Amino acid sequence: MARGKTAKDSEKPVIYLLYEGVTEKIFYENRIIPQYLKRLNVKGRDVKGNTKLPKMSLAVSQPPFVKKGQKLRIYCCTDNDATYQRVPDFDLDSIRKACKKEKLKNVLSVDAIVANMELESWFFYDLDGIYDFLGVSEGKRKPKQKYKQPRRCNKKDLKTLFHKHGKSYRGGKSSTEFIKSLDIKRIMAGCKELREGIALIKAKANDLTNDLFL
């Protein structure tokens, strides 16, 4: 396939998002896809927190929705571990090599969108939205200086802030209404990783170039 060949509507690759967990699934499917990717053919799968190579390779090689011969562009939506400052056991190059080894030529590319430190760090780009959800009036908002630097915040910080104002944050399905309440445009404006990830998805959405089997 010649580089840069543009797909017809019927040939457009599936944008296949692999979510590390339920919270990522809720975030992308409720906020990102409807707002920024709604005209693309996007499918997703929760790998239930297992980012190790065997599990990720299985998710890549056996998507339940793909028709025979349908092309895929895969994006692993995960986050760094606040303790290790990286994604434990996640190796993007190894996943790409596994695709080559299995000769999965319908897979055009495998990339990652990694939240730093954690997905919850991104929520702090809309700090006012967090306080609004917690019902804290402007006069009573006294955020730690750290909260104004989202890249230094993590899930534990969000739990602490919720607890301080009489609520609890656990992530997963229980976080749905909270995530829906946030200002996604504000988060996008502040979060470089997310902006670059969405830009990459859009840039390759209609491109049939196979980046793995050049």
C-alpha positions as CSV (number, residue, x, y, z in Angstrom):
1,M,0.0,0.0,0.0
2,A,1.5,3.3,-1.0
3,R,2.1,5.7,1.8
4,G,-0.5,8.3,2.2
5,K,-3.3,6.5,0.3
6,T,-6.6,7.8,1.5
7,A,-9.4,5.4,2.2
8,K,-12.9,5.5,0.8
9,D,-15.7,5.6,3.4
10,S,-16.3,1.9,3.1
11,E,-12.5,1.2,3.6
12,K,-11.8,3.5,6.5
13,P,-9.9,1.7,9.2
14,V,-11.5,1.1,12.6
15,I,-10.1,3.2,15.4
16,Y,-9.7,0.6,18.1
17,L,-9.2,2.0,21.6
18,L,-7.9,-0.4,24.2
19,Y,-8.9,1.0,27.6
20,E,-6.7,0.1,30.6
21,G,-9.8,0.1,32.8
22,V,-13.4,1.2,33.3
23,T,-12.5,4.8,34.2
24,E,-10.7,5.2,30.9
25,K,-13.6,3.6,29.1
26,I,-16.1,6.1,30.7
27,F,-13.8,9.1,30.0
28,Y,-13.2,8.3,26.3
29,E,-16.7,7.1,25.5
30,N,-18.6,9.8,27.3
31,R,-16.3,12.8,26.7
32,I,-13.7,12.3,24.0
33,I,-15.5,10.3,21.3
34,P,-18.7,12.3,21.2
35,Q,-16.9,15.6,21.2
36,Y,-13.8,15.0,19.1
37,L,-14.1,11.6,17.3
38,K,-17.8,11.3,16.5
39,R,-17.4,11.1,12.8
40,L,-14.9,8.3,12.9
41,N,-15.5,4.6,13.2
42,V,-14.4,4.1,16.8
43,K,-14.7,0.8,18.8
44,G,-13.3,0.1,22.2
45,R,-12.4,-2.6,24.6
46,D,-11.6,-2.7,28.3
47,V,-8.6,-4.8,29.1
48,K,-9.4,-4.7,32.8
49,G,-6.2,-3.2,34.1
50,N,-4.0,-5.9,32.5
51,T,-1.4,-4.1,30.3
52,K,1.0,-7.0,30.1
53,L,1.9,-8.2,26.6
54,P,-0.1,-11.5,26.5
55,K,-3.3,-9.8,27.4
56,M,-2.8,-6.8,25.2
57,S,-1.7,-9.0,22.3
58,L,-4.9,-11.0,22.7
59,A,-7.0,-7.8,22.7
60,V,-5.2,-6.7,19.5
61,S,-5.5,-10.0,17.6
62,Q,-9.0,-10.9,18.5
63,P,-11.3,-7.9,18.4
64,P,-14.9,-9.3,18.5
65,F,-16.4,-6.7,16.1
66,V,-14.0,-6.7,13.1
67,K,-15.0,-8.1,9.8
68,K,-12.6,-10.2,7.8
69,G,-10.0,-8.0,6.2
70,Q,-11.1,-4.9,8.0
71,K,-8.2,-2.5,8.8
72,L,-7.4,-1.4,12.4
73,R,-5.5,1.5,13.9
74,I,-5.0,0.6,17.6
75,Y,-4.5,3.1,20.5
76,C,-3.7,1.9,24.0
77,C,-5.4,4.3,26.4
78,T,-3.6,3.9,29.7
79,D,-1.8,5.9,32.4
80,N,1.4,6.0,34.3
81,D,1.5,4.4,37.7
82,A,1.9,7.2,40.3
83,T,4.4,5.1,42.2
84,Y,6.7,4.0,39.4
85,Q,6.2,7.0,37.0
86,R,5.6,4.6,34.1
87,V,3.0,2.1,32.9
88,P,3.9,-1.2,34.7
89,D,4.5,-4.1,32.3
90,F,3.4,-2.1,29.3
91,D,5.8,-2.3,26.3
92,L,4.4,-0.7,23.1
93,D,7.3,-2.0,21.0
94,S,6.7,-5.5,22.1
95,I,3.0,-5.3,21.2
96,R,4.0,-4.0,17.7
97,K,6.5,-6.9,17.4
98,A,3.9,-9.4,18.4
99,C,1.6,-8.1,15.7
100,K,4.3,-8.6,13.1
101,K,5.1,-12.1,14.5
102,E,1.5,-13.1,14.2
103,K,1.3,-11.5,10.7
104,L,-1.7,-9.3,11.6
105,K,-1.5,-7.3,8.5
106,N,-4.9,-5.8,9.0
107,V,-3.4,-3.9,11.9
108,L,-2.0,-0.7,10.4
109,S,-0.5,0.8,13.5
110,V,-0.3,0.5,17.3
111,D,0.1,3.7,19.4
112,A,-0.5,4.8,22.9
113,I,-2.2,7.7,24.7
114,V,-0.6,7.8,28.2
115,A,-1.9,10.0,31.0
116,N,0.8,11.4,33.2
117,M,0.7,10.7,36.2
118,E,-2.7,9.1,36.1
119,L,-6.0,9.6,34.2
120,E,-7.2,11.5,37.3
121,S,-4.3,14.0,36.9
122,W,-6.1,15.2,33.8
123,F,-9.2,16.1,35.7
124,F,-7.3,18.7,37.7
125,Y,-7.1,20.8,34.5
126,D,-10.7,21.6,35.3
127,L,-10.2,22.3,39.0
128,D,-13.2,24.6,39.2
129,G,-15.3,21.8,37.7
130,I,-14.2,19.5,40.5
131,Y,-15.2,22.0,43.1
132,D,-18.5,22.6,41.2
133,F,-19.3,18.9,41.4
134,L,-18.4,18.8,45.1
135,G,-20.8,21.8,45.7
136,V,-18.1,24.0,47.1
137,S,-18.8,27.7,46.8
138,E,-16.1,29.9,45.3
139,G,-15.5,31.6,48.6
140,K,-14.7,28.3,50.3
141,R,-12.3,27.0,47.6
142,K,-8.8,26.9,49.1
143,P,-6.9,24.5,46.8
144,K,-3.5,23.3,47.6
145,Q,-0.9,24.8,45.3
146,K,-0.3,21.3,44.0
147,Y,-3.8,21.1,42.7
148,K,-3.0,23.9,40.3
149,Q,-0.3,21.7,38.7
150,P,-2.1,18.7,37.4
151,R,1.0,16.8,36.3
152,R,1.9,16.6,40.0
153,C,-1.5,15.3,41.0
154,N,-2.9,11.7,41.0
155,K,-5.9,9.6,42.0
156,K,-4.9,9.8,45.7
157,D,-5.1,13.6,45.6
158,L,-8.5,13.5,44.0
159,K,-9.7,11.1,46.7
160,T,-8.3,13.4,49.4
161,L,-10.1,16.4,47.9
162,F,-13.4,14.5,47.6
163,H,-13.1,13.3,51.2
164,K,-12.4,16.8,52.5
165,H,-15.8,17.9,51.1
166,G,-17.8,14.9,52.3
167,K,-17.8,12.7,49.2
168,S,-15.8,9.8,48.0
169,Y,-14.0,9.0,44.7
170,R,-13.4,5.4,43.7
171,G,-13.1,5.6,40.0
172,G,-14.8,3.0,37.7
173,K,-18.6,3.2,37.1
174,S,-19.2,5.3,40.2
175,S,-17.2,8.1,38.6
176,T,-19.5,8.4,35.6
177,E,-21.5,11.4,36.6
178,F,-18.4,13.2,37.9
179,I,-16.6,12.7,34.6
180,K,-19.6,13.8,32.6
181,S,-19.7,17.1,34.7
182,L,-16.2,18.2,33.8
183,D,-15.4,20.8,31.2
184,I,-13.7,18.7,28.5
185,K,-12.6,21.7,26.5
186,R,-10.7,23.1,29.5
187,I,-9.1,19.7,30.0
188,M,-8.1,19.5,26.3
189,A,-6.7,23.0,26.4
190,G,-4.4,22.2,29.3
191,C,-3.4,18.6,28.6
192,K,-0.7,18.2,25.9
193,E,-0.8,14.4,26.0
194,L,-4.5,14.2,25.3
195,R,-4.3,16.9,22.5
196,E,-1.5,15.1,20.8
197,G,-3.2,11.7,21.1
198,I,-6.5,13.0,19.5
199,A,-4.5,14.8,16.8
200,L,-2.7,11.5,16.0
201,I,-6.0,9.6,15.8
202,K,-7.5,12.2,13.4
203,A,-4.3,12.4,11.3
204,K,-4.3,8.7,10.6
205,A,-8.1,8.1,10.5
206,N,-8.3,7.9,6.7
207,D,-4.8,6.7,5.9
208,L,-4.4,3.1,4.7
209,T,-0.6,3.2,5.0
210,N,0.5,0.1,7.0
211,D,3.0,1.5,9.5
212,L,3.9,-2.0,10.9
213,F,4.5,-3.8,7.6
214,L,6.4,-1.2,5.5
